[in-house]
């Protein structure tokens, strides 16, 4: 995920410099990186959680049991959230470097 994020930033280097030259705040661009990282992971975690819980409940009902241990599920969700924050933090220094006005030069 970190490699993909850094590659996207590298491809958008000139566009990021233009946005900064026109006055877009760095914090706004940092938040956009967070959203680009967080949305796919959150959707994937939600689908995995719903599918896994549904399958687990179906298997428990087939076995005749009624209890479901949610403490097994939450570490996966916490790991995904931590991964999103970690990738965002690691991608911010390259983002700041790519937003310098000298990146507008193409020669």
C-alpha positions, 0 to 999 in steps of 0.5 A: 500500500505504501509503494502504491501511494508513493507511486501515485504521488510521484506520477502527480508530482507536477500537479501537486506543485501546481496546486501549491503554486495556486495556494492550496494548503499543504494540510488539504493535500495531506488529508487527501492522501489519507482519504485515498488510503483510508477509503479502500481499506475501510471498504475492504475491512467492512466487506471482510467483517460482514462476510466473515461474521455472516459466515461465522454466524451461519457455521455457528447456527449449523453447529447449534451454538449461539455465541459469537466472540467479537474479540477475535474480530477487533484486532483485524479492524485495529490493524487495518486502521493502524496500517492506514495511519502508518502509510499516511505518515510515511507518505507525507515527507515525499508529499511535502518534497513533491509540493515544492515550487521548483518541481514546476520546472520540467527541463 
